[in-house]
Amino acid sequence: MVRLQEAPAGAVDCLCEVQREGESESARVSAARCILEQALRAAEVGDLEERLAKLEAIAQGRGWRVSSDEQPHAAPKGVNGHP
């Protein structure tokens, strides 16, 4: 598992090297396309993480319990519907 988590850095280095020094134009273009696609995906994930954090903050402000593995739930009510 640790090796898999460390491998992407080497893969990016490899793609960058092929992009700069690849023997064929096709290889360089393919590497560049892959780098751009992955950069776009990373930006999209970052945007989604930011949006999710904002929604979780809103949910917690409304008294909902929020955890990463379950949907928001209304906080339990006390006597006469008050917390």
Number of C-alpha atoms within 10 A of each C-alpha: 6 6 7 7 8 10 11 11 10 10 11 15 11 13 21 17 13 19 22 14 12 16 10 11 12 11 16 19 15 16 21 17 14 16 16 12 12 13 12 12 12 12 12 12 12 12 12 12 12 12 12 12 12 12 13 18 14 12 16 16 10 11 15 17 16 17 10 7 6 8 10 15 13 13 13 11 9 8 6 6 7 7 9
